[in-house]
């Protein structure tokens, strides 16, 4: 009964964990399988966990806690969210798009498909955006 209540709440909740819920619903690979595919590389595991939950050093998240004075991306084309970072970050995104093709350029695929996760990590590494 508790498990059913939890699943109902998880599926219908609108206020929290929206991004992770969307990734989980559309994922090609379950979360544990994605993390297992990363081996023991703690930095990569942390990057993916932070991006999947949205709790990361992007301006839209930092702004919520008054750590950053702006929500906007430095490109000036929108709020710096995980979706914006992965799909709109100008320079390195072109290379990522070549590797995952157009249909792979969705947050749910980039963070929910173990076949694409390595390309996502390469992109994060090349962007030099995270220092954790």
C-alpha positions as a Python dict, from the first residue, in 0.01 Angstrom:
ca = {
    (1, 'X'): (0, 0, 0),
    (2, 'X'): (286, 239, 82),
    (3, 'X'): (456, 159, -247),
    (4, 'X'): (134, 227, -438),
    (5, 'X'): (85, 558, -256),
    (6, 'X'): (445, 658, -329),
    (7, 'X'): (412, 568, -697),
    (8, 'X'): (89, 767, -728),
    (9, 'X'): (246, 1070, -562),
    (10, 'X'): (562, 1040, -776),
    (11, 'X'): (357, 1017, -1096),
    (12, 'X'): (121, 1306, -1024),
    (13, 'X'): (331, 1556, -824),
    (14, 'X'): (377, 1885, -1010),
    (15, 'X'): (586, 2090, -768),
    (16, 'X'): (910, 1898, -733),
    (17, 'X'): (1139, 1665, -927),
    (18, 'X'): (970, 1746, -1259),
    (19, 'X'): (1288, 1711, -1462),
    (20, 'X'): (1392, 1379, -1308),
    (21, 'X'): (1038, 1244, -1344),
    (22, 'X'): (1033, 1338, -1714),
    (23, 'X'): (1372, 1174, -1770),
    (24, 'X'): (1262, 862, -1583),
    (25, 'X'): (938, 830, -1780),
    (26, 'X'): (1109, 865, -2119),
    (27, 'X'): (1436, 689, -2030),
    (28, 'X'): (1572, 421, -2257),
    (29, 'X'): (1779, 289, -1964),
    (30, 'X'): (1686, 280, -1595),
    (31, 'X'): (1887, 507, -1363),
    (32, 'X'): (2090, 231, -1196),
    (33, 'X'): (2196, 95, -1536),
    (34, 'X'): (2312, 441, -1642),
    (35, 'X'): (2520, 488, -1328),
    (36, 'X'): (2666, 135, -1359),
    (37, 'X'): (2775, 214, -1714),
    (38, 'X'): (2990, 498, -1577),
    (39, 'X'): (3207, 262, -1373),
    (40, 'X'): (3376, 413, -1070),
    (41, 'X'): (3437, 759, -1210),
    (42, 'X'): (3293, 969, -926),
    (43, 'X'): (3318, 1295, -1119),
    (44, 'X'): (3110, 1161, -1408),
    (45, 'X'): (2857, 1004, -1172),
    (46, 'X'): (2825, 1338, -988),
    (47, 'X'): (2782, 1531, -1314),
    (48, 'X'): (2504, 1302, -1433),
    (49, 'X'): (2329, 1298, -1094),
    (50, 'X'): (2343, 1678, -1074),
    (51, 'X'): (2213, 1722, -1427),
    (52, 'X'): (1939, 1460, -1391),
    (53, 'X'): (1806, 1623, -1074),
    (54, 'X'): (1868, 1980, -1188),
    (55, 'X'): (2065, 2051, -868),
    (56, 'X'): (2375, 2189, -1030),
    (57, 'X'): (2580, 2501, -1077),
    (58, 'X'): (2372, 2649, -1357),
    (59, 'X'): (2243, 3002, -1310),
    (60, 'X'): (1872, 2915, -1290),
    (61, 'X'): (1939, 2685, -994),
    (62, 'X'): (2189, 2917, -823),
    (63, 'X'): (1953, 3213, -862),
    (64, 'X'): (1690, 3035, -651),
    (65, 'X'): (1928, 3049, -355),
    (66, 'X'): (2062, 3400, -425),
    (67, 'X'): (2404, 3256, -513),
    (68, 'X'): (2384, 3405, -861),
    (69, 'X'): (2232, 3743, -939),
    (70, 'X'): (2093, 3627, -1273),
    (71, 'X'): (1902, 3330, -1414),
    (72, 'X'): (2007, 3396, -1771),
    (73, 'X'): (2270, 3206, -1962),
    (74, 'X'): (2579, 3396, -2065),
    (75, 'X'): (2471, 3343, -2428),
    (76, 'X'): (2179, 3578, -2356),
    (77, 'X'): (1922, 3351, -2521),
    (78, 'X'): (1735, 3217, -2219),
    (79, 'X'): (1744, 3095, -1863),
    (80, 'X'): (2040, 2872, -1795),
    (81, 'X'): (1852, 2551, -1720),
    (82, 'X'): (1973, 2195, -1776),
    (83, 'X'): (1771, 2179, -2098),
    (84, 'X'): (1917, 2508, -2220),
    (85, 'X'): (2270, 2402, -2125),
    (86, 'X'): (2252, 2064, -2300),
    (87, 'X'): (2063, 2170, -2610),
    (88, 'X'): (2149, 2537, -2662),
    (89, 'X'): (2506, 2587, -2539),
    (90, 'X'): (2651, 2711, -2865),
    (91, 'X'): (3012, 2597, -2917),
    (92, 'X'): (3033, 2237, -2802),
    (93, 'X'): (2669, 2153, -2879),
    (94, 'X'): (2745, 2116, -3251),
    (95, 'X'): (2981, 1826, -3178),
    (96, 'X'): (2730, 1665, -2941),
    (97, 'X'): (2456, 1691, -3205),
    (98, 'X'): (2680, 1516, -3459),
    (99, 'X'): (2736, 1227, -3218),
    (100, 'X'): (2376, 1177, -3099),
    (101, 'X'): (2193, 1301, -3411),
    (102, 'X'): (1894, 1534, -3403),
    (103, 'X'): (1653, 1295, -3230),
    (104, 'X'): (1905, 1241, -2951),
    (105, 'X'): (1915, 1612, -2865),
    (106, 'X'): (1648, 1586, -2597),
    (107, 'X'): (1729, 1603, -2228),
    (108, 'X'): (1541, 1277, -2168),
    (109, 'X'): (1767, 1098, -2418),
    (110, 'X'): (2092, 1273, -2324),
    (111, 'X'): (2048, 1188, -1955),
    (112, 'X'): (1834, 875, -1981),
    (113, 'X'): (1997, 658, -2246),
    (114, 'X'): (2313, 470, -2151),
    (115, 'X'): (2418, 466, -2518),
    (116, 'X'): (2423, 849, -2527),
    (117, 'X'): (2550, 920, -2176),
    (118, 'X'): (2917, 908, -2279),
    (119, 'X'): (2856, 1174, -2544),
    (120, 'X'): (2680, 1387, -2283),
    (121, 'X'): (2979, 1350, -2051),
    (122, 'X'): (3219, 1448, -2332),
    (123, 'X'): (3008, 1760, -2388),
    (124, 'X'): (3008, 1849, -2017),
    (125, 'X'): (3385, 1798, -2001),
    (126, 'X'): (3449, 2016, -2307),
    (127, 'X'): (3219, 2294, -2190),
    (128, 'X'): (3426, 2348, -1872),
    (129, 'X'): (3104, 2468, -1709),
    (130, 'X'): (3119, 2253, -1396),
    (131, 'X'): (3389, 2252, -1134),
    (132, 'X'): (3276, 1963, -919),
}
